Amino acid sequence: MSNLILSYWNLRGRTEPIRMLLNYLQLPYTYKGYDLSSYNQWKQVDKPALQSDFPNLPYLKDGDYVLTESDAIAQYVCVKANREDMIGTTIEDRINIARIRGIVNENIYLIGQLAYSPKYKEELKANFQRFSVPFGQLNNYLNNKEYINNGKICYYDFYLYELMFIAHKIFKEENVFDVFPNLRSHYYRIQNLPQIQDYLNSDRYNKSFVIYGPTSVWNSDSTL
């Protein structure tokens, strides 16, 4: 099996769920990170040389094969590990994962908008009320379910984990996990998977990686 190369900026951003997935599936990989000092290296040298129809970060290299777009990368990782079940084995599974994916993605995006807003402190309380609606729906959906695909673990469980990692950081004063206990249970269920515990306690997990880029108004490191 060839060693995979995952590349992105040196932050959580779009790749932390992919890193968790790679570690959960125990696929060996090398992480190639960029920061502001290596921006020109990426933009002027590495990006033009990337053999892809859509050169971008993140990308995944598997031998000569190059793949971009985070969702495509995550699904490829599942197939690479012979875990097609994690992207859905039936049409019902795939549709169910797709609808959860839409909700999770939208809320990761909206929290990101808040984090980059110059008025984020003033908007924080009102935004928590807005996020309480989809969080409440997800919390109710997870009642008596260990994982989002009708109780079966799938690749988007790691994206829901990331959503709640961000939410409980930015809405710290609102005690998100107390308000939404099923989301809390899901979060710790993912975090306590043996492969994930091994990852989080290894040097592969970079606690200094922040969630957002340098122009964000609010940010946080990866300390659990």
Backbone as CSV, one residue per row, in Angstrom:
resi,resn,N_x,N_y,N_z,CA_x,CA_y,CA_z,C_x,C_y,C_z
1,MET,0.846,-1.193,0.000,0.000,0.000,0.000,0.883,1.245,0.000
2,SER,0.639,2.156,-0.955,1.451,3.362,-1.040,1.124,4.300,0.114
3,ASN,2.132,5.088,0.510,1.933,6.046,1.587,1.225,7.280,1.037
4,LEU,0.111,7.639,1.621,-0.661,8.784,1.171,-0.006,10.082,1.629
5,ILE,-0.186,11.135,0.845,0.260,12.474,1.225,-0.961,13.376,1.266
6,LEU,-1.221,13.940,2.424,-2.311,14.897,2.601,-1.692,16.273,2.786
7,SER,-2.177,17.248,2.036,-1.583,18.580,2.106,-2.654,19.643,2.304
8,TYR,-2.319,20.615,3.173,-3.239,21.718,3.472,-2.457,22.775,4.235
9,TRP,-3.130,23.854,4.592,-2.527,24.853,5.468,-2.320,24.263,6.865
10,ASN,-1.411,24.841,7.613,-1.133,24.350,8.965,-2.186,24.858,9.954
11,LEU,-3.371,24.319,9.813,-4.480,24.599,10.721,-5.497,23.471,10.578
12,ARG,-6.559,23.517,11.395,-7.572,22.455,11.322,-8.356,22.569,10.018
13,GLY,-9.036,23.721,9.857,-9.721,24.014,8.609,-10.528,22.859,8.049
14,ARG,-10.276,22.554,6.791,-11.040,21.529,6.082,-10.469,20.125,6.232
15,THR,-9.355,19.991,6.935,-8.690,18.684,6.914,-8.696,17.913,8.223
16,GLU,-9.078,18.527,9.338,-9.029,17.759,10.584,-9.923,16.519,10.534
17,PRO,-11.155,16.599,9.993,-11.941,15.361,9.880,-11.268,14.308,8.999
18,ILE,-10.539,14.751,7.973,-9.832,13.796,7.108,-8.686,13.149,7.869
19,ARG,-7.944,13.946,8.642,-6.861,13.373,9.452,-7.418,12.363,10.452
20,MET,-8.546,12.692,11.066,-9.158,11.755,12.008,-9.589,10.476,11.296
21,LEU,-10.148,10.634,10.117,-10.595,9.482,9.339,-9.418,8.592,8.951
22,LEU,-8.330,9.198,8.503,-7.131,8.432,8.151,-6.620,7.642,9.354
23,ASN,-6.640,8.271,10.512,-6.164,7.590,11.714,-7.147,6.526,12.184
24,TYR,-8.432,6.809,12.089,-9.431,5.809,12.464,-9.298,4.561,11.595
25,LEU,-9.071,4.768,10.302,-8.959,3.652,9.359,-7.546,3.082,9.301
26,GLN,-6.643,3.699,10.061,-5.257,3.237,10.189,-4.547,3.164,8.837
27,LEU,-4.751,4.217,8.057,-4.043,4.346,6.788,-2.814,5.227,7.007
28,PRO,-1.626,4.737,6.704,-0.426,5.566,6.881,-0.431,6.743,5.908
29,TYR,-0.012,7.893,6.394,0.011,9.077,5.542,1.078,10.041,6.041
30,THR,1.471,10.928,5.152,2.377,12.018,5.488,1.616,13.321,5.312
31,TYR,1.766,14.222,6.272,1.092,15.513,6.161,2.083,16.563,5.679
32,LYS,1.734,17.239,4.589,2.548,18.329,4.056,1.796,19.631,4.277
33,GLY,2.268,20.442,5.219,1.566,21.659,5.582,2.211,22.907,5.023
34,TYR,1.375,23.902,4.789,1.838,25.217,4.346,1.414,26.261,5.372
35,ASP,2.228,27.313,5.504,1.840,28.457,6.312,2.116,29.723,5.507
36,LEU,1.992,30.884,6.138,2.172,32.135,5.400,3.560,32.246,4.782
37,SER,4.561,31.705,5.466,5.928,31.804,4.948,6.136,30.956,3.702
38,SER,5.292,29.931,3.515,5.435,29.071,2.335,4.308,29.293,1.326
39,TYR,3.584,30.415,1.478,2.472,30.707,0.571,2.938,30.789,-0.879
40,ASN,4.044,31.499,-1.119,4.537,31.642,-2.491,4.994,30.309,-3.069
41,GLN,5.544,29.454,-2.212,5.944,28.120,-2.668,4.729,27.357,-3.186
42,TRP,3.620,27.446,-2.446,2.391,26.787,-2.888,1.837,27.438,-4.149
43,LYS,1.687,28.750,-4.128,1.001,29.457,-5.205,1.780,29.423,-6.514
44,GLN,3.090,29.616,-6.433,3.880,29.796,-7.649,4.552,28.518,-8.143
45,VAL,4.768,27.559,-7.245,5.523,26.359,-7.631,4.672,25.096,-7.521
46,ASP,4.206,24.799,-6.319,3.551,23.509,-6.081,2.171,23.413,-6.728
47,LYS,1.394,24.484,-6.657,0.050,24.436,-7.241,0.087,24.251,-8.755
48,PRO,0.901,25.027,-9.499,0.963,24.805,-10.951,1.472,23.410,-11.321
49,ALA,2.298,22.817,-10.433,2.863,21.497,-10.729,1.928,20.355,-10.345
50,LEU,0.851,20.678,-9.632,-0.064,19.636,-9.176,-0.858,19.099,-10.358
51,GLN,-0.754,17.826,-10.596,-1.417,17.220,-11.753,-2.872,16.918,-11.407
52,SER,-3.674,17.977,-11.468,-5.083,17.868,-11.107,-5.897,18.800,-11.983
53,ASP,-7.120,18.388,-12.291,-8.024,19.267,-13.035,-8.433,20.472,-12.196
54,PHE,-8.416,20.300,-10.882,-8.847,21.358,-9.967,-7.806,21.538,-8.864
55,PRO,-6.615,22.042,-9.199,-5.549,22.162,-8.192,-5.956,23.090,-7.058
56,ASN,-5.833,22.590,-5.846,-6.281,23.362,-4.692,-5.781,22.679,-3.426
57,LEU,-5.969,23.354,-2.310,-5.763,22.756,-0.998,-7.118,22.598,-0.329
58,PRO,-7.366,21.451,0.315,-6.449,20.323,0.492,-6.361,19.462,-0.762
59,TYR,-5.267,18.691,-0.825,-5.176,17.645,-1.838,-4.641,16.379,-1.192
60,LEU,-4.927,15.269,-1.846,-4.429,13.963,-1.409,-3.702,13.332,-2.583
61,LYS,-2.492,12.846,-2.336,-1.739,12.123,-3.356,-1.634,10.662,-2.951
62,ASP,-1.978,9.800,-3.879,-1.846,8.357,-3.685,-1.042,7.837,-4.866
63,GLY,0.273,7.779,-4.693,1.136,7.474,-5.830,1.074,8.624,-6.822
64,ASP,0.708,8.323,-8.066,0.588,9.360,-9.093,-0.804,9.982,-9.132
65,TYR,-1.713,9.433,-8.352,-3.089,9.927,-8.370,-3.229,11.107,-7.419
66,VAL,-3.807,12.201,-7.913,-3.994,13.412,-7.111,-5.478,13.738,-7.051
67,LEU,-5.955,13.990,-5.854,-7.367,14.277,-5.650,-7.511,15.535,-4.809
68,THR,-8.403,16.436,-5.231,-8.713,17.625,-4.441,-10.194,17.610,-4.068
69,GLU,-10.576,18.578,-3.244,-11.922,18.738,-2.675,-12.095,17.781,-1.488
70,SER,-12.347,18.382,-0.322,-12.281,17.641,0.938,-13.278,16.488,1.017
71,ASP,-14.500,16.676,0.529,-15.478,15.591,0.620,-15.071,14.416,-0.264
72,ALA,-14.568,14.711,-1.454,-14.098,13.652,-2.346,-12.922,12.908,-1.714
73,ILE,-12.029,13.650,-1.053,-10.880,13.032,-0.388,-11.348,12.091,0.715
74,ALA,-12.287,12.553,1.535,-12.777,11.731,2.646,-13.413,10.441,2.135
75,GLN,-14.194,10.539,1.064,-14.825,9.337,0.519,-13.780,8.400,-0.091
76,TYR,-12.780,8.972,-0.744,-11.715,8.151,-1.325,-10.972,7.383,-0.233
77,VAL,-10.724,8.049,0.887,-10.025,7.408,2.009,-10.802,6.179,2.485
78,CYS,-12.123,6.289,2.562,-12.944,5.141,2.978,-12.813,3.985,1.996
79,VAL,-12.868,4.297,0.705,-12.742,3.258,-0.319,-11.348,2.644,-0.276
80,LYS,-10.336,3.486,-0.091,-8.949,3.014,-0.013,-8.786,1.990,1.108
81,ALA,-9.493,2.203,2.207,-9.394,1.307,3.364,-10.371,0.136,3.281
82,ASN,-11.010,-0.026,2.120,-12.016,-1.087,1.947,-13.166,-0.946,2.936
83,ARG,-13.551,0.308,3.191,-14.671,0.588,4.088,-15.736,1.400,3.353
84,GLU,-16.192,0.836,2.213,-17.250,1.507,1.462,-18.511,1.681,2.291
85,ASP,-18.665,0.845,3.325,-19.837,0.982,4.191,-19.892,2.351,4.858
86,MET,-18.728,3.009,4.997,-18.691,4.297,5.677,-19.166,5.447,4.794
87,ILE,-19.372,5.185,3.505,-19.982,6.201,2.643,-21.403,5.801,2.258
88,GLY,-21.853,4.654,2.799,-23.223,4.210,2.578,-23.293,3.028,1.634
89,THR,-23.853,1.933,2.105,-23.940,0.729,1.273,-25.255,0.645,0.506
90,THR,-26.248,1.402,0.926,-27.545,1.407,0.237,-27.902,2.836,-0.145
91,ILE,-28.862,2.986,-1.032,-29.291,4.326,-1.424,-29.874,5.064,-0.226
92,GLU,-30.550,4.328,0.661,-31.102,4.955,1.865,-29.983,5.498,2.756
93,ASP,-28.903,4.706,2.897,-27.752,5.165,3.680,-27.156,6.434,3.082
94,ARG,-26.943,6.412,1.772,-26.273,7.542,1.120,-27.117,8.809,1.195
95,ILE,-28.428,8.658,1.054,-29.312,9.826,1.167,-29.315,10.349,2.597
96,ASN,-29.329,9.446,3.562,-29.320,9.858,4.964,-28.035,10.607,5.300
97,ILE,-26.897,10.076,4.849,-25.618,10.750,5.086,-25.608,12.113,4.399
98,ALA,-26.171,12.178,3.188,-26.175,13.434,2.431,-26.961,14.523,3.149
99,ARG,-28.082,14.168,3.756,-28.870,15.212,4.424,-28.177,15.703,5.695
100,ILE,-27.533,14.786,6.428,-26.766,15.215,7.600,-25.572,16.055,7.161
101,ARG,-24.947,15.649,6.057,-23.810,16.408,5.520,-24.216,17.850,5.224
102,GLY,-25.392,18.032,4.640,-25.855,19.378,4.330,-26.011,20.234,5.573
103,ILE,-26.592,19.668,6.622,-26.803,20.411,7.869,-25.470,20.739,8.534
104,VAL,-24.585,19.753,8.611,-23.287,19.958,9.263,-22.463,20.989,8.498
105,ASN,-22.392,20.854,7.176,-21.605,21.786,6.367,-22.109,23.215,6.501
106,GLU,-23.426,23.372,6.454,-23.993,24.718,6.544,-23.617,25.377,7.866
107,ASN,-23.658,24.610,8.942,-23.385,25.199,10.251,-21.901,25.417,10.501
108,ILE,-21.042,24.572,9.936,-19.605,24.853,9.987,-19.313,26.157,9.248
109,TYR,-19.956,26.333,8.098,-19.769,27.555,7.306,-20.274,28.785,8.064
110,LEU,-21.452,28.683,8.673,-22.036,29.830,9.367,-21.234,30.213,10.613
111,ILE,-20.719,29.215,11.334,-19.862,29.544,12.479,-18.583,30.208,11.983
112,GLY,-18.084,29.755,10.837,-16.908,30.390,10.246,-17.163,31.853,9.921
113,GLN,-18.339,32.150,9.377,-18.691,33.549,9.107,-18.677,34.372,10.388
114,LEU,-19.193,33.796,11.459,-19.200,34.480,12.749,-17.777,34.727,13.236
115,ALA,-16.906,33.729,13.089,-15.526,33.848,13.565,-14.749,34.931,12.817
116,TYR,-15.127,35.192,11.579,-14.439,36.208,10.778,-15.120,37.580,10.847
117,SER,-16.245,37.665,11.543,-16.983,38.924,11.612,-16.320,39.904,12.579
118,PRO,-16.123,41.163,12.169,-15.556,42.164,13.085,-16.428,42.391,14.318
119,LYS,-17.708,42.044,14.235,-18.632,42.255,15.349,-19.005,40.938,16.030
120,TYR,-18.087,39.968,15.983,-18.462,38.637,16.464,-18.874,38.636,17.940
121,LYS,-18.234,39.471,18.775,-18.589,39.493,20.198,-20.030,39.943,20.402
122,GLU,-20.429,40.975,19.658,-21.798,41.465,19.770,-22.803,40.465,19.199
123,GLU,-22.369,39.704,18.197,-23.273,38.784,17.507,-23.335,37.404,18.158
124,LEU,-22.436,37.143,19.107,-22.285,35.794,19.645,-23.573,35.267,20.271
125,LYS,-24.190,36.064,21.148,-25.381,35.611,21.861,-26.534,35.342,20.905
126,ALA,-26.772,36.286,19.996,-27.866,36.124,19.038,-27.622,34.930,18.132
127,ASN,-26.362,34.717,17.752,-26.052,33.597,16.874,-26.236,32.263,17.579
128,PHE,-25.964,32.217,18.880,-26.183,30.954,19.588,-27.656,30.573,19.541
129,GLN,-28.533,31.557,19.654,-29.964,31.275,19.547,-30.301,30.715,18.171
130,ARG,-29.663,31.259,17.138,-29.913,30.765,15.782,-29.404,29.335,15.617
131,PHE,-28.206,29.068,16.143,-27.639,27.725,16.011,-28.366,26.708,16.885
132,SER,-29.077,27.178,17.884,-29.803,26.260,18.762,-30.846,25.443,18.007
133,VAL,-31.362,25.989,16.902,-32.381,25.263,16.135,-31.780,24.033,15.450
134,PRO,-30.754,24.182,14.582,-30.185,22.973,13.966,-29.489,22.059,14.969
135,PHE,-28.852,22.636,15.997,-28.229,21.792,17.017,-29.294,20.969,17.743
136,GLY,-30.422,21.597,18.016,-31.511,20.877,18.668,-32.048,19.758,17.796
137,GLN,-32.145,20.014,16.498,-32.615,18.978,15.574,-31.634,17.809,15.517
138,LEU,-30.340,18.123,15.434,-29.327,17.064,15.422,-29.335,16.294,16.740
139,ASN,-29.494,17.022,17.834,-29.536,16.389,19.150,-30.710,15.414,19.248
140,ASN,-31.873,15.834,18.762,-33.050,14.957,18.788,-32.874,13.764,17.859
141,TYR,-32.273,14.010,16.695,-32.052,12.927,15.734,-31.159,11.837,16.325
142,LEU,-30.177,12.249,17.122,-29.223,11.289,17.685,-29.768,10.528,18.890
143,ASN,-30.972,10.828,19.299,-31.549,10.112,20.439,-31.583,8.610,20.151
144,ASN,-30.935,7.828,21.014,-30.849,6.368,20.871,-30.043,5.927,19.647
145,LYS,-29.218,6.830,19.088,-28.329,6.462,17.978,-26.888,6.748,18.389
146,GLU,-26.012,5.782,18.173,-24.602,6.016,18.482,-23.931,6.859,17.405
147,TYR,-24.337,6.655,16.143,-23.722,7.355,15.017,-24.808,7.848,14.071
148,ILE,-24.439,8.737,13.153,-25.462,9.460,12.400,-26.153,8.636,11.322
149,ASN,-25.505,7.594,10.797,-26.153,6.805,9.749,-27.000,5.698,10.377
150,ASN,-28.079,6.125,11.031,-28.974,5.176,11.708,-28.215,4.234,12.635
151,GLY,-27.258,4.807,13.358,-26.503,4.042,14.346,-25.213,3.440,13.838
152,LYS,-24.973,3.498,12.516,-23.744,2.935,11.932,-22.748,4.060,11.682
153,ILE,-21.497,3.831,12.042,-20.493,4.874,11.863,-20.259,5.134,10.376
154,CYS,-20.130,6.412,10.033,-19.839,6.789,8.649,-18.839,7.940,8.662
155,TYR,-18.368,8.300,7.490,-17.303,9.303,7.440,-17.760,10.663,7.941
156,TYR,-19.068,10.950,7.885,-19.507,12.268,8.330,-19.684,12.377,9.838
157,ASP,-19.551,11.275,10.547,-19.486,11.375,12.003,-18.292,12.223,12.426
158,PHE,-17.220,12.173,11.641,-16.021,12.934,11.991,-16.195,14.420,11.685
159,TYR,-17.058,14.738,10.732,-17.374,16.143,10.457,-18.324,16.700,11.518
160,LEU,-19.254,15.878,11.988,-20.110,16.318,13.090,-19.264,16.541,14.340
161,TYR,-18.296,15.668,14.567,-17.361,15.875,15.685,-16.685,17.238,15.553
162,GLU,-16.219,17.568,14.344,-15.519,18.837,14.139,-16.452,20.023,14.367
163,LEU,-17.695,19.910,13.905,-18.665,20.974,14.159,-18.807,21.226,15.651
164,MET,-18.922,20.160,16.431,-19.117,20.333,17.865,-17.829,20.751,18.574
165,PHE,-16.681,20.358,18.035,-15.411,20.849,18.583,-15.373,22.373,18.486
166,ILE,-15.739,22.893,17.309,-15.743,24.344,17.099,-16.819,25.003,17.959
167,ALA,-18.020,24.410,17.961,-19.152,25.022,18.670,-18.888,25.140,20.165
168,HIS,-18.319,24.093,20.757,-18.134,24.168,22.210,-16.969,25.082,22.579
169,LYS,-16.141,25.434,21.580,-15.082,26.424,21.813,-15.632,27.846,21.693
170,ILE,-16.320,28.128,20.585,-16.763,29.503,20.341,-17.952,29.881,21.228
171,PHE,-18.795,28.895,21.561,-19.943,29.151,22.442,-19.664,28.628,23.852
172,LYS,-18.456,28.838,24.312,-18.024,28.277,25.595,-18.936,28.691,26.747
173,GLU,-19.327,29.950,26.779,-20.146,30.438,27.890,-21.572,29.891,27.860
174,GLU,-21.996,29.393,26.696,-23.357,28.863,26.585,-23.445,27.387,26.981
175,ASN,-22.301,26.766,27.300,-22.290,25.363,27.739,-23.050,24.454,26.765
176,VAL,-22.575,24.459,25.521,-23.249,23.729,24.449,-23.517,22.276,24.820
177,PHE,-22.545,21.625,25.430,-22.692,20.197,25.710,-23.721,19.920,26.802
178,ASP,-23.953,20.892,27.670,-25.006,20.717,28.670,-26.389,20.864,28.040
179,VAL,-26.478,21.753,27.059,-27.764,22.015,26.398,-28.144,20.873,25.459
180,PHE,-27.133,20.253,24.823,-27.391,19.222,23.815,-26.654,17.930,24.194
181,PRO,-27.205,17.157,25.121,-26.488,15.995,25.667,-26.223,14.885,24.652
182,ASN,-27.091,14.716,23.656,-26.840,13.667,22.664,-25.668,14.032,21.758
183,LEU,-25.534,15.327,21.460,-24.367,15.780,20.699,-23.098,15.623,21.528
184,ARG,-23.203,15.873,22.824,-22.057,15.655,23.713,-21.657,14.182,23.716
185,SER,-22.632,13.293,23.825,-22.333,11.859,23.849,-21.675,11.418,22.548
186,HIS,-22.186,11.929,21.432,-21.598,11.587,20.134,-20.161,12.087,20.048
187,TYR,-19.936,13.327,20.499,-18.601,13.926,20.469,-17.596,13.059,21.225
188,TYR,-17.937,12.669,22.438,-17.008,11.873,23.235,-16.927,10.427,22.757
189,ARG,-17.987,9.942,22.135,-17.936,8.593,21.563,-16.891,8.535,20.444
190,ILE,-16.891,9.559,19.586,-15.882,9.626,18.525,-14.496,9.814,19.136
191,GLN,-14.388,10.743,20.067,-13.090,11.043,20.672,-12.495,9.837,21.391
192,ASN,-13.339,8.969,21.929,-12.859,7.830,22.710,-12.689,6.547,21.907
193,LEU,-12.914,6.607,20.600,-12.583,5.443,19.776,-11.093,5.138,19.941
194,PRO,-10.701,3.878,20.098,-9.288,3.566,20.365,-8.322,4.179,19.354
195,GLN,-8.669,4.118,18.064,-7.773,4.676,17.046,-7.665,6.194,17.177
196,ILE,-8.769,6.839,17.562,-8.760,8.294,17.711,-7.997,8.693,18.968
197,GLN,-8.154,7.936,20.044,-7.369,8.208,21.246,-5.874,8.089,20.955
198,ASP,-5.515,7.073,20.186,-4.109,6.900,19.807,-3.622,8.117,19.018
199,TYR,-4.442,8.597,18.096,-4.092,9.775,17.295,-3.960,11.022,18.162
200,LEU,-4.945,11.266,19.015,-4.957,12.486,19.819,-3.807,12.537,20.821
201,ASN,-3.295,11.380,21.194,-2.192,11.322,22.153,-0.836,11.115,21.488
202,SER,-0.806,11.287,20.165,0.438,11.114,19.423,0.915,12.460,18.887
203,ASP,2.134,12.478,18.336,2.631,13.719,17.741,2.018,13.979,16.367
204,ARG,1.182,13.060,15.895,0.455,13.311,14.644,-0.636,14.360,14.846
205,TYR,-1.099,14.495,16.086,-2.117,15.488,16.413,-1.427,16.755,16.889
206,ASN,-1.605,17.826,16.147,-0.910,19.071,16.450,-1.824,19.998,17.250
207,LYS,-1.568,20.089,18.548,-2.414,20.911,19.422,-2.299,22.400,19.117
208,SER,-1.239,22.794,18.417,-1.062,24.213,18.108,-1.837,24.636,16.862
209,PHE,-2.358,23.679,16.102,-3.137,24.032,14.913,-4.391,24.792,15.334
210,VAL,-4.574,25.979,14.766,-5.775,26.751,15.066,-6.891,26.335,14.109
211,ILE,-8.105,26.764,14.422,-9.261,26.368,13.623,-9.315,27.140,12.310
212,TYR,-9.082,28.452,12.391,-9.257,29.324,11.233,-7.950,29.998,10.837
213,GLY,-8.001,30.689,9.696,-6.839,31.379,9.171,-6.518,32.658,9.929
214,PRO,-5.424,33.328,9.535,-4.913,34.476,10.302,-5.789,35.721,10.255
215,THR,-6.740,35.805,9.329,-7.594,36.998,9.261,-8.866,36.864,10.098
216,SER,-9.046,35.734,10.771,-10.244,35.568,11.602,-10.154,36.462,12.831
217,VAL,-11.309,36.889,13.329,-11.372,37.716,14.536,-11.330,36.825,15.775
218,TRP,-12.029,35.695,15.711,-11.998,34.703,16.795,-11.270,33.464,16.307
219,ASN,-10.492,32.841,17.193,-9.799,31.613,16.829,-9.527,30.802,18.089
220,SER,-9.103,29.577,17.906,-8.756,28.715,19.037,-7.781,27.661,18.559
221,ASP,-6.911,27.214,19.463,-6.013,26.125,19.105,-6.744,24.793,19.240
222,SER,-6.005,23.694,19.112,-6.627,22.368,19.089,-6.576,21.650,20.432
223,THR,-6.290,22.389,21.500,-6.313,21.773,22.825,-7.705,21.234,23.110
224,LEU,-7.777,20.000,23.588,-9.082,19.377,23.835,-9.717,19.938,25.101
